[in-house]
Amino acid sequence: NNMDINLEKFDKSAVAILRHLAAEFPTGKRIDFKSLFTTDPSDEEFDTHRGAITVLRDKKLIVETKSAKFTLSNEGLSMFGIPDIKSHLQTKVADE
């Protein structure tokens, strides 16, 4: 009997992070709670947000550019319709 995992809180943070990084790609941006949301986080929201960052890093959707700043990885870009950044660049480099 599987326990139901509620992804609602995770989704809120994860989607906000991915959309923010997509909009700013490839610039490394802060993705802490206060950088993305205008409200002060409850302890639970703060912990959920940190957990979402951990999951996104574990799935290699985001990559750290320098201390506490992140950008989308190749895997992360694929969620926004760019299946492979290397293939994209190959066509650009080959263009006359």
N, C-alpha and C positions, 0 to 999 in steps of 0.2 A: 504494500500500500504506500504509494508515493505521497509525500507531503506536498501540498500545493505551494509553490513559491510565488509570491506576489512581486511582480517585476515593475509595478507602477512607479515606485519611488526611484528605483534604479533607472528606469526609462527617462524620467524627468531630467536627471543629472546627465546621463550618458548622451541623450539626444542634444541637450544644450551644449555640451562640450564639443561634440562632433560638428554641429552646425557652426559654432563659433570658430573652430579651427578651419573649417571649410571656407568660411567667409574671409579669413585672414591668410589663407595658404599662400606661400609657404612660411610666412613669418611665424616665429615662435611666440606663443602667447601664454599668459598666465591662465590657468583653468581652475583655480581655487573657487570656492563657493562665492565669495564676495566679488570676484571678477565677472561672474556670470549672472548673479541674481541681485536684486535690489534690496531684498529683505534680509534681516539678520537671521542666520540659521539657528534652529533649535539644535540641541546636541545630536538628536537623531538624524536631522538633515545633514549636519556637518559630517557625521560618521558615514552616512549613506553616500554622500558625494565623494568622500575619500575612497570608499569601497568601489564606487563606479570607476574612478580613475585607475585603481588597481586592476579591475577587470579589463578595461580598455587597453591597458599596457600589456596585460597577460595575453590578450588576443592579438597583440601587435597592431592595433588600429591607430594608436598614437605613439609618438616617439619624442623623447626629451631632446630639445635642441641645446639648452643650457640650463643651469640651475632653475628648476621650477617653471620652465617654459616648455611648451610642447607644440608639435605640429602633427598633421596627419601623416601616417605612413602610407606606403603603397597599398596595403590592405585597407586602410581607412579611406583612401581616395576611391577605392573600388565601390564604396558605398554611395558615392556621388557620381557614378557613371563614367569614371576614368579607370578602366580595368587594369591598366598597367602603365605606370609613369615612364618606364624604360621604352616601351613600344611607342608611346606618345612622342618621346624625345627623338627616337630613331627617325620618325617621319619628318620632324622639324629639322634635324641635322641634315637629312638628305635633300630637303627642299633647296631649290636653286634661288 
